[in-house]
Amino acid sequence: MSTIDLTPLYRTMVGFDRMASMIDSASRLDGTQGYPPYNIERVADDAFAIEIAVAGFAEDDLEIETNENLLTIAGKKEQAGDADERQFLHRGIAERGFLRRFQLADHVIVTGASLQNGLLRVDLVRELPEAKKPRKIEIGQESNKPSKPKLIEGDKASAA
């Protein structure tokens, strides 16, 4: 796989180093990115869900962690004691461990997780703080002037 040189971006743009590192890490994908399969769903305007197919994994085998804007989901299957005694004619159910990472946008938080019918569902919501929400600015009011205009009396107005 070819590498992408992002040096010209650093010369002309400020503040894009995080985006450049995300592009760089995405270009270094290894072969395990297809397992386990997953869906990302928009549930509402500011609500999302990630569903991961984790057939054969119990709740104790799964670990979900968030750190800053990174959601990490790991699965580690404990080997049963009778694994050596079992003889498989075909083994199509993967019981290998996995590690999935999802880069979350700013202000996206995990609100819950559930495991049902072999699907792990992680619910996410975007909560913008009040300071980041858009606000309407009325035209005609300046911030450095008092809110009520001063009235000029008749004698002073005619002298001016």
C-alpha positions in Angstrom: 0.0 0.0 0.0 1.3 3.4 -0.9 1.8 6.1 1.7 0.4 9.6 1.6 2.7 12.5 2.2 0.8 15.2 4.2 3.7 17.6 4.5 2.2 20.2 2.2 -0.9 20.4 4.5 1.3 21.3 7.4 2.8 24.2 5.5 -0.5 25.9 4.5 -3.0 24.9 7.2 -3.1 25.3 10.9 -5.0 23.0 13.3 -5.4 20.1 10.9 -2.8 17.8 12.6 -5.5 15.7 14.2 -7.2 15.1 10.8 -3.8 14.2 9.3 -3.1 11.7 12.0 -6.5 10.1 11.5 -5.9 9.8 7.8 -2.5 8.3 8.5 -3.9 5.7 11.0 -6.7 4.8 8.6 -4.1 4.1 5.9 -2.3 1.6 8.1 -5.2 -0.9 8.3 -4.3 -4.5 9.0 -6.2 -7.6 7.8 -8.3 -7.9 11.0 -10.5 -4.9 10.1 -13.3 -7.1 8.7 -13.9 -9.0 11.9 -16.3 -8.7 13.6 -18.8 -7.1 11.1 -20.6 -4.0 12.4 -23.3 -1.4 11.5 -23.4 2.3 12.3 -27.0 3.6 12.4 -28.4 7.1 12.8 -31.3 6.8 15.2 -32.2 10.5 15.4 -30.6 13.8 14.5 -28.2 13.6 17.5 -28.4 9.9 18.3 -26.5 7.0 16.8 -26.0 3.3 17.4 -23.2 0.9 16.6 -24.1 -2.8 16.3 -21.4 -5.4 16.3 -22.0 -9.1 15.5 -20.4 -10.9 18.5 -21.9 -14.4 18.2 -20.5 -16.7 20.9 -19.4 -13.9 23.2 -20.9 -13.4 26.6 -21.2 -10.1 28.4 -18.1 -11.1 30.5 -16.1 -11.6 27.3 -16.7 -8.0 26.1 -15.1 -4.8 27.2 -16.3 -1.3 26.1 -14.1 1.7 27.0 -14.1 5.4 26.0 -11.0 7.6 26.3 -11.3 11.2 25.0 -12.9 10.8 21.5 -12.0 7.1 21.0 -14.4 4.2 21.6 -12.7 0.8 22.0 -14.6 -2.4 22.0 -12.7 -5.6 22.7 -13.7 -9.2 22.9 -11.6 -11.9 24.5 -13.1 -15.4 24.5 -12.0 -17.7 27.3 -11.0 -21.1 26.0 -13.2 -23.8 27.4 -11.6 -26.8 29.1 -13.3 -29.2 26.7 -11.9 -27.5 23.6 -9.3 -30.2 23.2 -11.9 -33.0 23.5 -14.2 -31.6 20.8 -13.7 -32.7 17.2 -15.0 -30.3 14.6 -15.8 -31.4 11.0 -16.2 -27.7 10.1 -15.5 -24.7 12.3 -17.1 -21.6 10.8 -17.9 -19.7 14.0 -14.9 -17.5 14.8 -14.2 -17.4 18.5 -11.0 -15.3 18.2 -10.5 -12.1 20.1 -11.0 -8.8 18.5 -10.4 -5.1 19.0 -12.5 -2.4 17.3 -11.8 1.3 17.6 -14.2 4.0 16.6 -13.2 7.7 16.4 -16.1 9.7 17.9 -16.8 13.3 17.0 -16.6 16.0 19.6 -19.3 16.0 22.2 -20.5 12.4 21.3 -20.9 10.3 24.4 -21.9 6.6 25.0 -25.2 6.4 26.8 -25.5 2.6 27.1 -24.8 -0.9 25.7 -26.8 -4.1 25.4 -26.2 -7.6 24.2 -29.0 -9.4 22.6 -29.2 -12.3 20.1 -25.5 -12.1 19.3 -25.5 -8.4 18.6 -23.8 -5.9 20.8 -25.5 -2.5 20.5 -23.7 0.7 21.8 -25.9 3.8 21.9 -24.4 7.2 21.4 -25.7 10.7 21.6 -24.3 14.1 20.6 -24.7 16.6 23.4 -23.5 20.1 22.5 -22.8 22.3 25.5 -24.7 25.6 25.7 -21.6 27.6 24.8 -21.3 25.6 21.5 -24.9 25.8 20.5 -25.9 28.4 17.9 -27.5 31.5 19.2 -29.4 34.3 17.4 -27.9 37.7 17.4 -30.4 40.6 16.9 -29.4 43.3 14.6 -29.2 46.8 15.9 -27.9 46.2 19.4 -24.3 46.7 20.0 -22.6 45.0 23.0 -20.8 48.2 24.2 -23.8 50.5 24.2 -26.5 50.6 26.9 -29.7 48.8 26.1 -31.9 51.9 26.3 -31.0 54.9 24.1 -30.5 58.3 25.7 -33.0 60.9 24.9 -31.8 64.4 24.0 -33.9 67.2 25.3 -35.4 69.9 23.0 -33.0 72.8 24.0 -29.8 70.7 23.6 -31.1 69.1 20.3 -31.7 72.5 18.7 -28.2 73.8 19.7 -26.5 70.9 18.0 
